[in-house]
Amino acid sequence: MGRHKFPKTMYIKLAIGRYLSSSAVNIEVPKGHFSVYVGENNMRRFIVPLAYLKHPSFQRLLNLAEEEFGYDHPMGGLTFPCTEETFIKLVQNIRLFNQTRNILHFIKPKSPFSSHNLHIPTQCTINQPHKHLSLSHHNWRKKSRIFPATCCNGNKHDHHIADYSTTIENNVNDKNVALNETEAEKEAWRLLKEAVVTYCGNPVGTVAANDSGDKSPLNYDQVFIRDFVPSGLAFLLKGEGEIVRNFLLHTLQLQSWEKTVDCYSPGQGLMPASFKIRTVPLDDTKVEEVLDPDFGESAIGRVAPVDSGLWWIILLRAYTKITGDYALQERVDVQTGIKLILNLCLSDGFDMFPSLLVTDGSCMIDRRMGIHGHPLEIQSLFYSALRCAREMLAVDEGSKNLVKTVNNRLSALSFHIREYYWLDMKKINEIYRYKTEEYSTEAINKFNIYPEQIPYWLMEWIPEEGGYMIGNLQPAHMDFRFFTLGNIWSIVSSLSTPKQNKSILNLLEAKWDDLVGDMPLKIIYPALEQEEWRIITGSDPKNTPWSYHNGGSWPTLLWQFTLACIKMGRIELARKAVDIAENRLYADHWPEYYDTRSGKFIGKQSRLYQTWTIAGLLTSKMLLANPEKASLLFWEEDYDLLEICVCALNKTGKKLCARGAAKSQILV
């Protein structure tokens, strides 16, 4: 037996070696792994550890593969004659076997983890059709299941091929996590699944809020792109990727829809803010489901959702990283969608800065709050989306110029934000002593900021060991408010430097009572009050001081805070915030936001059973339970970005490049 298996394994490794050395391979295979193609009509690609070749169940399947295809076939890697479900259950069984063997010194021959419980015969039984597989497992009450074993004309460029190695691992780990779920988590999962929206029988998203007692839901019964992100991550971390895949593809279709406001059409790459499933009658007996998107033409204030396309790209990368389904990002329509979003964001204009110019209310803060210009939240998401796109874009003759543009913009944007948005005690003192009206390329006060703009509260508030990114920067204007999402996402995306990341978390810890209080986390600090509130918000009754977006507390920010804390090795801060939120959210029926300076009261207009509140807690809990998964969702420092400079000044020698003059001040 051993002599037979050894050369067979060697033949397999030779075939794998030829496949990996082929220039036609576009999808990277990790070291110590190999590709397996499985399926009936549309082949799916799995990445499997080489160690699995030694397992008896895998050997039996290899025998079938050899009889069906041999080892030199046009697919490369290995093609197995079975269904995806069969293969996934096989790998689950092997993984459970290996994990248990590492803990126990022995396994009973017929235990649930034994490979003997998974039987794959090499010959058809009486009731087994030709080219089908019979699979027996203890969980199926000793009954055999029959699966088609025919592999059709897939190829490695087929956009339906997928790599689900990480999904398989998630499914196994999920069993252990479920055993330790709290009552709040159990209810949260129930509510999240009840919020799922289906289109033509398939899950495509989650509604913004699912309060059965709400008689006037407005647009909270729609699927919002930004709201779905924590829901999508919760499903992905649980090993349920179908809903996220469907969401990404259906919203991609909506991108190309006609969108007009008063006879004017915005850019082609604009993603909708939300969509709704409507039922349209075809005749007296039949109806049809249709997607009804909102690009801002129905939104309060008629503001285009700039962040929707950025979140879509970020979620696409998260889906790819967690599931391993790299084939999705390689699809022609997905590549086109990424390029349309990038073209919209990178289009030339009158702006002198690399940051993205937007109007008020174009992101999570979707009402007038004085963030028009270059708000930090948009810049952080923009930077993340550019880094995602750089990873996912297929580089060819048609895209190489776009990739070059992305690299240049990333470099310029990271320098701009790190140099001009950063604020700590040292920087405040520098601004305090600024000279104004400087006309020179060597000016220190480049944006002509008047020292009198520094608010009194800031001088007393900022800690010695902390710092943060300001909310906005324009000529003669700095928004000194602390915007939580923008600062947290600067950490997650590495838009800020490692030292700046540490300082941001130091500030959050030092000002815990102000920024977390009784419910994490403040969306903005401090709130606009009195005359400032009347002028900037237009006396908005929903954004009164310490309410809604004007200093309200938003539990959905919890998952992003958790991600940032895990990245920076401050997991205890995330656990502390989750402990504060969990039981209270459960008791309060999952509100959208909280009011008052400390977040003590449920928001006066807050919707209950808010889906991204529910999903935010679940995602935080799963990240804390499996911190290693967080590395799939954040970015490390890219030390090459600051070396990229397209400025011609440093080549002519006639003028001094601003980057060269200031680089010594940046802590990379």
C-alpha positions as CSV (number, residue, x, y, z in Angstrom):
1,M,0.0,0.0,0.0
2,G,2.8,2.5,1.0
3,R,4.8,1.7,-2.1
4,H,1.7,2.4,-4.3
5,K,0.9,5.8,-2.6
6,F,4.4,7.2,-2.6
7,P,4.9,7.3,-6.4
8,K,1.3,8.5,-6.9
9,T,2.0,11.4,-4.6
10,M,5.2,12.2,-6.5
11,Y,3.3,12.2,-9.8
12,I,0.8,14.6,-8.3
13,K,3.6,16.9,-7.1
14,L,5.2,16.9,-10.5
15,A,1.9,17.9,-12.1
16,I,1.5,20.6,-9.5
17,G,5.0,21.8,-10.0
18,R,4.5,22.1,-13.8
19,Y,1.2,24.0,-13.1
20,L,2.8,26.5,-10.7
21,S,5.7,27.2,-13.0
22,S,3.4,27.9,-15.9
23,S,3.3,31.6,-16.9
24,A,-0.5,31.1,-17.5
25,V,-1.1,31.0,-13.7
26,N,-2.6,34.4,-12.7
27,I,-3.8,33.5,-9.2
28,E,-1.1,33.2,-6.6
29,V,-1.0,29.8,-4.8
30,P,0.4,30.1,-1.2
31,K,3.6,28.0,-0.5
32,G,2.8,24.5,0.6
33,H,-0.6,24.5,-1.1
34,F,-2.0,23.4,-4.5
35,S,-5.0,24.1,-6.7
36,V,-8.0,21.7,-7.0
37,Y,-10.8,22.3,-9.5
38,V,-14.2,20.9,-8.4
39,G,-17.7,21.1,-9.7
40,E,-20.3,20.0,-12.2
41,N,-21.2,22.7,-14.7
42,N,-18.9,25.5,-13.5
43,M,-15.7,24.5,-12.0
44,R,-14.6,26.1,-8.7
45,R,-11.0,26.5,-7.6
46,F,-9.9,25.4,-4.1
47,I,-6.6,25.9,-2.4
48,V,-5.6,22.8,-0.4
49,P,-2.5,22.1,1.8
50,L,-0.1,19.6,0.3
51,A,-0.3,17.7,3.6
52,Y,-3.8,16.6,2.7
53,L,-2.3,14.3,0.0
54,K,-1.4,11.8,2.7
55,H,-4.9,11.4,4.1
56,P,-6.8,8.1,3.3
57,S,-10.0,9.9,2.2
58,F,-8.1,12.2,0.0
59,Q,-6.2,9.2,-1.5
60,R,-9.4,7.5,-2.4
61,L,-10.6,10.6,-4.2
62,L,-7.2,10.8,-6.0
63,N,-7.8,7.3,-7.3
64,L,-11.0,8.5,-8.9
65,A,-9.3,11.6,-10.3
66,E,-6.6,9.5,-11.9
67,E,-9.2,7.2,-13.5
68,E,-11.3,10.1,-14.7
69,F,-8.6,12.6,-15.9
70,G,-5.0,11.5,-15.2
71,Y,-2.6,14.1,-13.9
72,D,-1.7,15.8,-17.1
73,H,-4.9,17.6,-18.1
74,P,-5.6,21.1,-19.5
75,M,-6.9,22.5,-16.2
76,G,-3.5,22.4,-14.4
77,G,-3.4,21.6,-10.7
78,L,-5.9,18.7,-10.1
79,T,-9.4,18.2,-11.2
80,F,-11.6,16.1,-9.0
81,P,-14.8,14.3,-10.2
82,C,-17.2,15.4,-7.5
83,T,-19.4,18.2,-6.4
84,E,-18.4,21.2,-4.4
85,E,-20.4,20.1,-1.4
86,T,-18.8,16.7,-1.5
87,F,-15.3,18.2,-1.6
88,I,-16.0,20.8,1.1
89,K,-17.3,18.1,3.5
90,L,-14.3,16.0,2.7
91,V,-11.9,18.8,3.6
92,Q,-13.9,19.7,6.7
93,N,-13.5,16.1,7.8
94,I,-9.8,16.1,7.2
95,R,-9.3,19.4,9.0
96,L,-11.3,18.2,12.0
97,F,-9.3,15.0,12.0
98,N,-6.0,16.9,12.0
99,Q,-7.1,19.5,14.6
100,T,-8.3,16.7,16.9
101,R,-5.1,14.6,16.4
102,N,-3.0,17.6,17.5
103,I,-4.9,17.7,20.8
104,L,-5.6,14.0,21.6
105,H,-3.0,11.1,21.7
106,F,-5.5,8.7,20.2
107,I,-8.8,8.7,18.3
108,K,-11.3,5.8,18.4
109,P,-11.7,4.1,15.0
110,K,-15.3,5.1,14.7
111,S,-15.2,8.5,16.4
112,P,-16.8,11.5,14.6
113,F,-13.4,12.8,13.7
114,S,-12.2,9.6,12.1
115,S,-11.6,9.4,8.4
116,H,-13.4,6.0,8.4
117,N,-16.7,7.9,8.8
118,L,-16.2,9.4,5.3
119,H,-16.4,6.7,2.7
120,I,-15.8,7.3,-1.0
121,P,-15.9,4.0,-2.9
122,T,-14.1,3.5,-6.2
123,Q,-16.9,1.6,-7.8
124,C,-20.6,2.4,-8.3
125,T,-23.2,0.7,-6.2
126,I,-26.4,-0.7,-7.6
127,N,-28.3,2.5,-6.9
128,Q,-25.4,4.8,-7.8
129,P,-25.5,6.3,-11.3
130,H,-22.4,6.1,-13.5
131,K,-19.9,8.9,-12.8
132,H,-21.5,9.8,-9.5
133,L,-20.0,9.6,-6.0
134,S,-21.5,7.9,-2.9
135,L,-20.5,9.7,0.3
136,S,-21.4,8.3,3.7
137,H,-21.0,10.3,7.0
138,H,-22.0,9.7,10.6
139,N,-24.0,13.0,10.6
140,W,-26.2,11.7,7.8
141,R,-27.6,8.8,10.0
142,K,-25.6,6.2,8.1
143,K,-27.3,7.0,4.8
144,S,-25.3,7.5,1.6
145,R,-25.7,10.6,-0.5
146,I,-25.2,10.5,-4.3
147,F,-23.5,13.4,-6.0
148,P,-22.7,13.9,-9.8
149,A,-19.1,13.4,-10.5
150,T,-19.0,14.8,-14.0
151,C,-16.7,17.7,-14.6
152,C,-17.7,19.9,-17.6
153,N,-15.8,22.3,-19.8
154,G,-14.6,24.7,-17.1
155,N,-11.2,26.3,-17.4
156,K,-8.9,28.2,-15.1
157,H,-10.0,31.6,-16.6
158,D,-13.7,30.8,-16.0
159,H,-15.0,33.6,-13.7
160,H,-17.1,31.1,-11.8
161,I,-14.1,29.3,-10.4
162,A,-13.5,30.0,-6.7
163,D,-11.1,29.3,-4.0
164,Y,-13.0,28.5,-0.7
165,S,-10.2,27.3,1.5
166,T,-10.7,30.1,4.0
167,T,-14.5,29.5,4.0
168,I,-14.0,25.9,4.8
169,E,-11.8,26.9,7.8
170,N,-14.5,29.4,8.9
171,N,-17.2,26.7,8.8
172,V,-15.1,24.5,11.1
173,N,-14.2,27.3,13.5
174,D,-17.8,28.6,13.6
175,K,-18.9,25.4,15.5
176,N,-16.6,26.3,18.4
177,V,-17.6,30.0,18.5
178,A,-21.3,29.1,18.6
179,L,-20.9,27.1,21.8
180,N,-19.8,30.3,23.6
181,E,-22.4,32.7,22.3
182,T,-24.1,35.0,24.8
183,E,-27.8,35.7,24.8
184,A,-27.2,39.0,23.2
185,E,-25.2,37.3,20.4
186,K,-27.9,34.7,19.8
187,E,-30.6,37.3,19.5
188,A,-28.3,39.4,17.3
189,W,-27.8,36.5,14.9
190,R,-31.6,35.9,14.8
191,L,-32.3,39.5,14.1
192,L,-29.6,39.8,11.4
193,K,-31.0,36.8,9.6
194,E,-34.5,38.2,9.8
195,A,-33.2,41.4,8.2
196,V,-32.0,39.6,5.1
197,V,-33.6,40.7,1.8
198,T,-34.0,38.2,-1.0
199,Y,-34.2,38.9,-4.7
200,C,-35.5,36.1,-7.0
201,G,-35.1,33.7,-4.1
202,N,-31.4,34.6,-3.3
203,P,-30.2,36.8,-0.4
204,V,-28.9,40.1,-1.6
205,G,-28.5,42.3,1.5
206,T,-30.0,43.4,4.8
207,V,-32.5,46.2,5.5
208,A,-31.3,49.2,7.4
209,A,-33.7,48.6,10.3
210,N,-36.3,45.9,10.9
211,D,-38.6,47.2,13.6
212,S,-42.0,45.6,13.1
213,G,-43.6,48.3,15.3
214,D,-42.4,51.1,13.1
215,K,-45.3,52.3,11.0
216,S,-43.3,54.8,9.0
217,P,-40.0,53.3,8.0
218,L,-39.1,56.0,5.4
219,N,-36.1,54.5,3.6
220,Y,-35.0,52.3,6.5
221,D,-36.6,49.3,4.7
222,Q,-34.0,49.6,2.0
223,V,-30.5,48.0,1.6
224,F,-27.8,50.6,2.0
225,I,-24.3,49.9,0.7
226,R,-22.5,51.5,3.7
227,D,-24.9,49.9,6.2
228,F,-24.5,46.5,4.7
229,V,-20.7,46.4,5.2
230,P,-20.8,45.2,8.8
231,S,-23.6,42.8,8.0
232,G,-21.5,41.5,5.1
233,L,-18.4,41.1,7.3
234,A,-20.5,39.3,10.0
235,F,-21.7,36.8,7.4
236,L,-18.2,36.4,5.9
237,L,-16.6,35.7,9.3
238,K,-19.3,33.1,9.9
239,G,-18.5,31.4,6.6
240,E,-21.6,32.5,4.8
241,G,-20.3,34.3,1.7
242,E,-23.2,33.8,-0.7
243,I,-25.1,36.9,0.4
244,V,-22.1,39.1,0.1
245,R,-21.3,37.8,-3.4
246,N,-24.9,38.4,-4.5
247,F,-24.8,41.9,-3.0
248,L,-21.6,42.8,-4.8
249,L,-22.8,41.6,-8.1
250,H,-26.3,43.1,-8.0
251,T,-25.1,46.5,-6.8
252,L,-22.6,46.3,-9.6
253,Q,-25.4,46.0,-12.1
254,L,-27.1,49.0,-10.6
255,Q,-24.0,51.1,-11.2
256,S,-24.7,51.3,-14.9
257,W,-28.4,52.3,-14.5
258,E,-29.5,55.7,-15.7
259,K,-29.6,58.2,-12.8
260,T,-30.8,61.8,-13.1
261,V,-31.7,64.7,-10.8
262,D,-33.6,67.5,-12.6
263,C,-32.4,66.3,-16.0
264,Y,-28.7,66.1,-14.9
265,S,-26.8,62.8,-14.8
266,P,-23.8,62.3,-12.5
267,G,-20.7,60.3,-13.3
268,Q,-21.1,56.8,-14.8
269,G,-19.3,55.1,-11.9
270,L,-21.5,56.3,-9.2
271,M,-22.9,53.6,-6.9
272,P,-26.3,53.9,-5.4
273,A,-26.8,54.8,-1.8
274,S,-29.4,52.1,-1.4
275,F,-31.8,49.9,-3.2
276,K,-35.2,48.3,-2.6
277,I,-36.9,45.2,-4.0
278,R,-40.2,46.0,-5.6
279,T,-42.8,43.7,-7.0
280,V,-44.2,44.7,-10.4
281,P,-47.2,42.9,-12.0
282,L,-46.7,41.4,-15.4
283,D,-50.3,40.4,-16.0
284,D,-53.3,39.2,-14.1
285,T,-51.5,36.2,-12.7
286,K,-47.8,36.9,-12.7
287,V,-45.5,39.4,-10.9
288,E,-41.8,40.2,-11.2
289,E,-39.3,41.4,-8.6
290,V,-37.2,44.4,-9.7
291,L,-34.3,46.3,-8.0
292,D,-35.1,50.0,-7.4
293,P,-32.0,51.9,-6.6
294,D,-31.6,55.4,-5.1
295,F,-28.6,57.3,-6.2
296,G,-29.5,60.3,-4.1
297,E,-32.4,61.6,-6.2
298,S,-34.8,60.5,-3.4
299,A,-32.5,61.1,-0.5
300,I,-33.1,63.9,2.0
301,G,-31.0,66.8,0.6
302,R,-30.5,65.1,-2.7
303,V,-26.8,64.3,-1.9
304,A,-24.9,61.8,-4.0
305,P,-23.4,59.0,-1.9
306,V,-19.7,59.5,-2.5
307,D,-18.7,56.8,0.0
308,S,-20.9,54.0,-1.6
309,G,-18.4,53.2,-4.3
310,L,-15.5,53.3,-1.9
311,W,-17.3,50.9,0.6
312,W,-18.1,48.6,-2.4
313,I,-14.5,48.2,-3.3
314,I,-13.5,47.7,0.4
315,L,-16.1,45.0,0.8
316,L,-15.1,43.3,-2.4
317,R,-11.5,43.0,-1.1
318,A,-12.8,41.7,2.2
319,Y,-14.9,39.1,0.5
320,T,-11.9,38.0,-1.6
321,K,-9.6,37.8,1.4
322,I,-11.9,35.9,3.6
323,T,-13.4,33.5,1.1
324,G,-10.5,33.2,-1.2
325,D,-12.9,33.7,-4.2
326,Y,-10.3,35.6,-6.3
327,A,-12.2,34.7,-9.4
328,L,-14.9,37.2,-8.5
329,Q,-12.6,40.2,-8.7
330,E,-11.2,38.9,-12.0
331,R,-14.5,38.9,-13.7
332,V,-14.7,41.4,-16.6
333,D,-17.8,43.2,-15.2
334,V,-16.2,43.5,-11.7
335,Q,-12.9,44.8,-13.2
336,T,-15.0,47.3,-15.2
337,G,-16.9,48.4,-12.1
338,I,-13.7,49.0,-10.2
339,K,-12.3,51.1,-13.1
340,L,-15.5,53.2,-13.3
341,I,-15.4,54.1,-9.6
342,L,-11.7,55.0,-9.9
343,N,-12.2,57.1,-13.0
344,L,-14.9,59.0,-11.2
345,C,-12.7,59.6,-8.2
346,L,-9.5,60.3,-10.1
347,S,-11.0,62.6,-12.7
348,D,-9.2,65.9,-13.3
349,G,-10.7,69.1,-11.8
350,F,-9.7,72.5,-10.4
351,D,-8.6,71.1,-7.0
352,M,-4.9,71.6,-6.0
353,F,-4.9,68.9,-3.4
354,P,-4.8,65.1,-3.8
355,S,-7.6,64.7,-1.3
356,L,-11.2,64.1,-2.7
357,L,-13.4,67.2,-2.8
358,V,-17.0,66.5,-1.8
359,T,-20.1,68.3,-0.7
360,D,-21.7,68.2,2.8
361,G,-23.6,65.0,3.7
362,S,-21.9,62.7,1.2
363,C,-20.9,60.0,3.6
364,M,-22.1,58.5,6.9
365,I,-22.6,62.0,8.1
366,D,-25.4,62.5,5.6
367,R,-26.8,65.8,6.8
368,R,-25.4,69.3,6.9
369,M,-22.6,69.3,9.5
370,G,-20.0,71.6,7.9
371,I,-17.9,68.8,6.4
372,H,-18.0,70.0,2.8
373,G,-14.5,70.2,1.2
374,H,-12.0,67.5,2.1
375,P,-13.5,65.6,5.1
376,L,-11.2,63.0,6.8
377,E,-13.8,60.2,6.6
378,I,-13.9,60.4,2.8
379,Q,-10.1,60.7,2.5
380,S,-9.6,57.6,4.7
381,L,-12.1,55.6,2.7
382,F,-10.7,56.9,-0.6
383,Y,-7.2,55.8,0.5
384,S,-8.4,52.4,1.5
385,A,-10.3,52.0,-1.8
386,L,-7.2,52.9,-3.8
387,R,-5.1,50.4,-1.9
388,C,-7.8,47.7,-2.5
389,A,-8.0,48.6,-6.2
390,R,-4.3,48.4,-6.6
391,E,-4.4,44.8,-5.2
392,M,-7.3,43.7,-7.3
393,L,-6.8,45.4,-10.7
394,A,-5.6,43.1,-13.4
395,V,-2.6,44.8,-14.9
396,D,-2.6,44.8,-18.7
397,E,-2.2,47.2,-21.5
398,G,-5.6,48.7,-20.9
399,S,-5.1,49.3,-17.2
400,K,-1.4,50.0,-16.7
401,N,-1.9,53.8,-16.9
402,L,-4.7,53.6,-14.4
403,V,-2.6,51.6,-12.0
404,K,0.2,54.2,-12.3
405,T,-2.3,56.9,-11.6
406,V,-3.5,55.0,-8.5
407,N,0.1,54.6,-7.2
408,N,0.8,58.3,-7.7
409,R,-2.4,59.4,-6.0
410,L,-1.8,57.0,-3.0
411,S,1.6,58.5,-2.5
412,A,0.5,62.1,-2.7
413,L,-2.6,61.5,-0.6
414,S,-0.7,59.7,2.2
415,F,1.9,62.5,2.3
416,H,-0.8,65.2,2.3
417,I,-2.9,63.7,5.2
418,R,0.1,62.8,7.3
419,E,1.7,66.1,7.0
420,Y,-1.2,68.6,7.0
421,Y,-4.0,66.8,8.9
422,W,-2.0,65.6,11.9
423,L,-2.6,67.4,15.2
424,D,-0.9,66.9,18.5
425,M,0.4,69.3,21.2
426,K,3.5,70.1,19.2
427,K,1.5,70.9,16.1
428,I,-0.9,73.1,18.0
429,N,1.9,75.1,19.4
430,E,3.3,75.5,15.9
431,I,0.0,76.7,14.6
432,Y,-0.3,79.0,17.6
433,R,2.9,80.8,16.4
434,Y,2.0,80.8,12.7
435,K,2.7,83.9,10.6
436,T,0.0,84.6,8.0
437,E,-0.2,86.0,4.5
438,E,3.0,84.2,3.4
439,Y,3.6,84.3,-0.4
440,S,6.2,81.7,-1.2
441,T,6.7,78.1,-2.1
442,E,8.7,77.8,1.1
443,A,5.9,79.1,3.3
444,I,5.4,77.3,6.6
445,N,1.7,78.3,6.9
446,K,0.8,76.9,3.5
447,F,-3.0,77.2,4.0
448,N,-2.9,80.6,5.6
449,I,-4.4,79.3,8.9
450,Y,-5.1,82.1,11.4
451,P,-4.0,81.1,14.9
452,E,-7.2,82.6,16.3
453,Q,-9.0,79.6,14.8
454,I,-7.6,77.3,17.5
455,P,-10.6,76.7,19.8
456,Y,-10.1,77.1,23.5
457,W,-11.6,73.6,24.3
458,L,-8.8,72.0,22.2
459,M,-5.9,73.5,24.2
460,E,-7.4,72.0,27.4
461,W,-8.5,68.8,25.9
462,I,-5.7,67.2,23.9
463,P,-3.4,64.9,26.0
464,E,0.4,65.2,26.0
465,E,0.9,61.7,24.6
466,G,-2.0,61.6,22.1
467,G,-3.0,63.1,18.8
468,Y,-5.4,62.8,15.9
469,M,-6.2,63.8,12.4
470,I,-8.3,66.9,12.0
471,G,-11.7,66.7,10.4
472,N,-11.1,68.9,7.3
473,L,-8.6,71.2,5.7
474,Q,-9.2,74.0,3.2
475,P,-7.6,77.4,2.6
476,A,-7.8,79.5,5.8
477,H,-9.8,76.7,7.5
478,M,-9.0,73.8,9.8
479,D,-11.8,71.7,11.3
480,F,-10.4,70.8,14.7
481,R,-13.3,68.4,15.6
482,F,-12.4,64.8,16.3
483,F,-14.2,62.6,13.7
484,T,-14.1,59.0,15.0
485,L,-14.7,57.1,11.8
486,G,-12.0,59.0,9.8
487,N,-9.4,58.5,12.6
488,I,-10.2,54.9,13.2
489,W,-10.1,54.1,9.4
490,S,-6.8,56.0,9.1
491,I,-5.4,53.4,11.5
492,V,-7.0,50.5,9.7
493,S,-5.8,51.6,6.2
494,S,-2.4,52.8,7.4
495,L,-3.2,56.2,6.0
496,S,-1.6,57.5,9.2
497,T,2.0,56.5,10.2
498,P,2.6,53.8,12.9
499,K,3.5,56.5,15.4
500,Q,0.4,58.5,14.6
501,N,-1.8,55.3,14.9
502,K,-0.4,54.8,18.4
503,S,-1.1,58.4,19.3
504,I,-4.8,58.2,18.1
505,L,-5.5,55.2,20.3
506,N,-3.7,56.9,23.2
507,L,-6.0,59.8,22.8
508,L,-9.1,57.5,22.7
509,E,-7.9,55.9,25.9
510,A,-7.1,59.2,27.6
511,K,-10.4,60.7,26.6
512,W,-12.5,57.6,27.1
513,D,-15.2,59.4,29.0
514,D,-15.7,61.9,26.2
515,L,-15.4,59.5,23.2
516,V,-16.9,56.3,24.7
517,G,-18.7,57.1,27.9
518,D,-21.8,55.1,28.4
519,M,-22.0,53.9,24.8
520,P,-19.3,53.6,22.2
521,L,-18.5,55.6,20.1
522,K,-19.0,59.4,19.6
523,I,-19.2,60.1,15.9
524,I,-17.9,63.6,16.4
525,Y,-16.4,65.5,19.3
526,P,-17.4,68.1,20.4
527,A,-20.9,68.9,19.4
528,L,-21.8,72.1,17.6
529,E,-23.8,74.3,20.0
530,Q,-25.7,77.6,20.1
531,E,-24.9,80.0,17.4
532,E,-22.4,77.6,15.8
533,W,-25.1,75.0,15.6
534,R,-27.6,77.4,14.0
535,I,-25.2,78.7,11.3
536,I,-23.5,75.4,10.4
537,T,-26.4,73.0,10.5
538,G,-29.1,75.5,9.5
539,S,-30.9,74.9,12.9
540,D,-31.3,71.2,12.0
541,P,-33.8,69.8,14.6
542,K,-32.4,66.2,14.2
543,N,-28.8,67.3,14.7
544,T,-29.2,69.2,18.0
545,P,-26.2,69.2,20.3
546,W,-25.1,65.7,21.4
547,S,-27.7,64.0,19.2
548,Y,-27.5,62.1,15.9
549,H,-24.5,63.2,13.9
550,N,-23.8,66.2,16.1
551,G,-22.0,64.4,18.9
552,G,-24.3,61.3,19.1
553,S,-22.9,57.9,20.0
554,W,-23.1,55.3,17.3
555,P,-22.6,51.6,18.3
556,T,-22.0,50.5,14.7
557,L,-18.5,52.1,14.9
558,L,-17.6,49.4,17.4
559,W,-16.4,46.9,14.7
560,Q,-14.1,49.4,13.2
561,F,-12.7,50.4,16.6
562,T,-12.1,46.7,17.3
563,L,-10.3,46.2,14.0
564,A,-8.0,49.2,14.8
565,C,-7.3,48.0,18.3
566,I,-6.4,44.5,17.1
567,K,-4.1,45.9,14.5
568,M,-2.3,48.0,17.1
569,G,-2.1,45.3,19.8
570,R,-4.6,47.2,22.0
571,I,-7.2,44.4,22.2
572,E,-8.0,45.3,25.8
573,L,-9.5,48.6,24.6
574,A,-11.8,46.8,22.2
575,R,-12.9,44.3,24.8
576,K,-13.7,47.1,27.2
577,A,-15.8,48.9,24.6
578,V,-17.7,45.7,23.6
579,D,-18.4,44.9,27.3
580,I,-20.0,48.4,27.7
581,A,-22.1,48.0,24.6
582,E,-23.3,44.4,24.5
583,N,-25.8,44.0,27.4
584,R,-27.1,47.5,27.0
585,L,-27.8,47.1,23.2
586,Y,-29.5,43.9,24.0
587,A,-31.7,45.5,26.7
588,D,-32.4,48.6,24.6
589,H,-33.5,46.7,21.5
590,W,-30.5,47.6,19.3
591,P,-30.9,51.4,18.8
592,E,-29.4,53.2,15.8
593,Y,-27.7,55.9,18.0
594,Y,-27.6,57.4,21.5
595,D,-28.0,61.0,22.7
596,T,-26.4,63.2,25.4
597,R,-22.8,64.0,26.1
598,S,-22.0,60.5,27.6
599,G,-24.5,58.5,25.4
600,K,-26.8,57.8,28.3
601,F,-30.1,58.0,26.5
602,I,-31.5,56.2,23.4
603,G,-31.6,58.8,20.5
604,K,-34.8,60.8,20.4
605,Q,-35.4,59.8,16.7
606,S,-33.3,56.5,16.9
607,R,-34.7,53.5,15.0
608,L,-34.8,50.3,17.0
609,Y,-33.5,46.9,15.7
610,Q,-31.0,48.8,13.5
611,T,-29.1,46.2,11.4
612,W,-25.7,47.8,11.4
613,T,-25.8,48.2,15.2
614,I,-26.5,44.4,15.4
615,A,-23.9,43.5,12.8
616,G,-21.3,45.8,14.3
617,L,-21.5,44.0,17.7
618,L,-21.4,40.6,16.0
619,T,-18.4,41.5,13.9
620,S,-16.6,42.9,16.9
621,K,-17.2,39.7,18.9
622,M,-16.0,37.4,16.1
623,L,-12.9,39.5,15.5
624,L,-12.1,39.3,19.3
625,A,-12.7,35.6,19.2
626,N,-10.4,35.1,16.2
627,P,-8.0,38.1,16.1
628,E,-6.0,36.5,13.4
629,K,-8.9,37.2,11.0
630,A,-8.5,40.9,11.5
631,S,-5.3,40.8,9.4
632,L,-7.4,40.0,6.4
633,L,-9.3,43.4,6.8
634,F,-6.6,45.9,7.6
635,W,-3.5,47.2,5.7
636,E,0.1,47.3,6.9
637,E,2.4,50.3,6.3
638,D,3.6,50.6,2.7
639,Y,7.1,52.1,2.9
640,D,7.4,52.6,-0.8
641,L,4.6,55.1,-1.1
642,L,6.5,58.2,0.1
643,E,9.3,57.5,-2.3
644,I,7.0,57.9,-5.3
645,C,7.0,61.6,-6.4
646,V,5.8,62.8,-9.8
647,C,6.8,66.4,-8.9
648,A,9.2,68.0,-11.5
649,L,10.5,70.6,-9.0
650,N,13.1,68.3,-7.5
651,K,14.5,67.4,-11.0
652,T,14.9,71.0,-12.2
653,G,16.7,72.2,-9.1
654,K,15.1,75.7,-9.5
655,K,12.5,75.2,-6.8
656,L,12.3,73.1,-3.7
657,C,9.8,70.2,-3.7
658,A,7.4,70.5,-0.7
659,R,7.7,66.8,-0.1
660,G,11.5,66.9,0.2
661,A,11.3,69.8,2.5
662,A,8.8,68.2,4.9
663,K,9.7,64.5,4.6
664,S,12.0,64.7,7.6
665,Q,9.0,65.7,9.7
666,I,7.0,62.7,8.8
667,L,7.4,59.6,11.0
668,V,7.1,56.7,8.6
